Amino acid sequence: MNKSTARKILGLNGTEDERAIKRKYRKLMHDHHPDNSESDDSELAAKINSAYELIMKDFDGSGGRSNSTKKKSTTKRATKTKNWNAKENKNAYCARPIFHEVEDYDGSSIGTIEIARGKYVWSKDEEFSLFLKSIYETSKELIDNARPTLFFEPPAVIKQKYLADITYLLTGQFIDSTLTLNELAVMDTSAYKIDAMVELDINSPVPKPGTALYPAGVSKHRLYLRSKGGEIVGYLSFKDDRLYYVVIPLFEQKKAQVKMVVSDTPKSTRYRKKYADIDLWVKIIEDQNSAIDNTNRKIDELLAKYAKEGL
């Protein structure tokens, strides 16, 4: 893959800074990563990762573009080993790796290494793209180890479906809702206030500012919203993609109370889709151990079922 192809995959024009590229990458990985059950394109997800790693080699440690004509060193900078201080979920199904990006002496990325392994939940000290990589690699390892024989592999589409389901379940175990919302949202009285959006249904009129919206149910990891009269208006979306992995699981596990009001800002259009900005307040209902046990049981059931596929 060359850089021109990489930019095309990521939808870049070559003028974006490092932060803009990371935002674009997170958006694409949300849409095509295996933990999104509506996308089974693992090949595209792999291409997005490869393209991102290639493009990011053009950035030095300060976030600016490096001189492309400057000779790059092939010697790895000595990587500091350290104990990972993040909170752990002792009840998680298994441990996962913590990845660290390695740079050479010129500050150019030359890959990732594993610096720790444990049942660590995500914190802001861990690059979110590397967190997603960690969960995906862990899920893939579980899937590969579940087969009693290597002489027969189920079709890729079947394997990808199991991988997507297990990845999503594991992601929920390594996201601490309270910890993450403390970092990504604002506490307003007894609830977290979040800037969110509703992606409007193609036939739904744009709701007026001040209109209250209500949860209508979760389907395929999307929280659909309805009007007071019961009409479906669209589904919940976020400007910060990391919030998908926090808020939606809270609804799936029935651990959230919410209030949603269409904000006064004008409707916006992104990627030819209609959005309306909403103010979202989320109050977390205390976690129950049964939810943890239930997730582990689901993972066991999926692995056992996968092991018998086609045998």
N, C-alpha and C positions, 0 to 999 in steps of 0.2 A: 504494500500500500504506500502510495506517495502522499505528500502533503496536500496536493490539489484534491485528490480523492477523499482524504480525511476531512478537509473543510466542507466538501460537498455532503458527506455523510452527516456532519454535525450542523449543517445549515449555516455556515459561517461565510463572511465575505472577506476575511483577512484583516479587518480593521479592529476587531474586538479585543478588549483587554482580558487579562487572566480571569477576573471576576465574572465578566460576561460569558466567557467560554464555560466556566464552571456551572453557571446558571443554565445555560443551554444544555450542557451535558446532563445535569440532574433532571431537567424536564424530559429529555429523550429517554433516559433510563427509567423514569417513572412510567412513561408510555409503553416501553418495550422490554423492561426488565422482567425476568421470569416470575417475580412476585406479583406482577400485574396479571391477573387471571385472564384478562381479555386479550393478552398478547402471548402467543406461543412461539414467537419468532426468536429462538435462542441464537440463531446465526446472526440476525441483525443486532441483537444485544452485544454479541461478541465483537462485531464490526464497530459498534459505537465505542466500546471500551478501547479497542485498538486505535481508532481514530483519535480519541481523546488523549491517550498516552503519547501518540506521535506529535500532536499539535502542542501539547504542554512542554515538550522538549525545547520549544522555541522561547521559553520564558526563563529568566534567571530568578534568583531567590528574592529579588525586590519586587517582582511582579511585572517588570518591564520586559520588552523584547531584547533578547541577547543578540549580539552581532553574529549574523548567520555565516559570515566569512571567518569567524574566529575558530581556531582549531580546538576541538573538544578533547578533553582528557578522558582516557578510558579507565583511569584508576578510580576506584570507589572511595569516596570520603569515609573515614572511619565512623561507623554508626554507633551512637551511644546506646548502650543497653540499659534499660531501666525497668523497675517494677511498675506495672500499670496500676494506677491508683483509683480507677473508676469503681463505682459501686458494682456489686455482683448480685445476680439472681441465682441463689443457691438451688432453686427448684427448676432451673432451666433444663431442657432435655439433654443438652450436652455442652461441652466447652466449645469455644470458637477462637480463631486466631485474631490477633490485633496486628494489622499491617502498617508499615511505615514506608513512606516514599524515600528512596535513596537517590542522592544527587552526587555528581562527580565534582571535581575541584572547581569547575566553571559554574556550578549551581544548576546544571542541567539534570533533569530527571533521567535515571537509567533503570528504573524498575521499582519493585516493592519487595520488602522482606518481612518476615514474621518476627515481631519483637516480643510477643507475649501470647499466652493462651490461657483462657479461663472463661468463666461464665459472666463476663463483664457486660454491663449495659452500656449503651451509647452515651457519650458525653461530648461536649463541644471540643474537647481536646483531640477527638478522632475525626479525621476528614470523613464527611458523610459518604462520599463515593467509595472510600476504602471500607467503611462499615458495610455498605451493600455488597461489596466484593467479598467480604468476610462471611456474610450470611449465605451468599450464593455458593461459595466454595465449601462451606460446611454442609449445606444441603446436598450438594453434588457428591460429597464424600459419603454421606449417609445412604444416598441412593445407590452408589456404586458398590458399597459394602453389603447391601441388602440382598443382592442376587446370589443364589447358591451356586451358580455356574456362570462362567464367562463365555461359554460356547454359544449361547443364544441371547441376543439382546432384543427387547421389544422394539417396535417401531419408534422412531425418534419423537413423533408427535405424542405417543403415549408416555414415554419417559419424561418429556418436557412438561406434561400436565402434572405428573406426580412431583416433579421438581418445583414447579410453580407453587403448588399447594403447600409443600413442606417449607419452602422458602418463606412464604407468607406467614405461616404459623411460627416459625423460628424468629422472624423479624419482630413479631409482637412480644416474644419473650425477652428480647434484648433492648426493648424500648421501655424506659420507665416514664410513664405518662406525666407524673408530677414533676420529675426532674427535668424532662424535656420541655414541658410547657413553661416552667420557671425560666428557661433560657430563651424560648422563642415567642412567648406571649407576655401580656401585661396583666397583673393581678388587679381586678376591679371588684372591690368589696370581697365577696366570697367565691367569685368565679374568675376564670381567665378570659380576657378579652382578646379576640383574634381578628385580624383583617382577613376576610375570606371573600369568596365569590360564589355565585350560582351560575353554572353553565346552563343556559336556558334551552328548553326543548324548542325544536324548530317551529312548532306551532303555538308556542306559549307567548303571550304578550309580555312586554317588559313591565315588571311590577313597579308601582310608584314608590318613591322614597317614603320611608316610614311604615311600609307594609310589613306585617309580621309573617314569617314563614315557619313551617313546622316539619319535623322529620316524617317521612312517609315510608321509611324502611330501607334496608340495605340489600343490594343485589350486586353480585360480582364485585364486591369491595367498593361499591359506590353508594353514597347516602343520598337518596332521592328526597326532594323537598316538595311540599304541597302548600297551597294557599289555604286560607281559613275555610274556604268553601270546599276544600278537598281535591282541587285540581292539581295534578303534577305540573310543576313549573320547570324542573330541571334537577341537576344534582350538584352537591357541594364540591367546591374546588378551592384551591389555596394559591396564594402568591409565592409562598415558601413551600416547596415540594416536600420538605421534611415533615410537614404537618400531616400529610396524608397518612404517614406511618404511625401517627399518634392519635388523631381524632377518630378516624374511621374504625380502628379496632375497638375504641371505647364504646362505640355504638353497637358493634357486632357482639360485644360481650355484655351489653346492657349495663355499662358502668358510667354513663354520662347523662346529665340533665343540661338542656340547652335553651337559649333564647336567641332568635335570629330576626334581625330587622334590616330591611333594605336601606342602605345608607344614602346620604344626600348627594354623593358624587355621581356624575353621569355614568350611564352604561358604557361599557368598553367592548371593543371587538378585537379578538386575538385569534389568529390563524383561521379567519373566516367563521368563527363561532361567536355567538352572542353571550356576553357575560353581564351580570349586574353585581356591583360590589355590595357586600352585606357586612354588618357588624354582628359578630358571633360571640356569645358568652358561653363558656363550657364550665360546668361544675362536675368534678369527679366524684363518683360514688365509690366508697372505700372498696378496695380489692378483696376478693374472696379466694381462699386457697383452692376451692373447687374449680375455679376457672383455670388455674395453673395445671391441676391434675387432669382436667379435661383436655387441655392442649397436648400434654404429653401422651395421653391416651390416643388422641387423633393421629399424632405422628406415628406411634407404634402401629396403628391400624393401617395407615397408608403404606408404611414400609413393608408390612406383612403382605398386603395385597399386591404391592409391586413385585415382591419376590416371587409371586405365583403367576405373574402375567405371562401368558403364552406357554406355560409348562404343562 
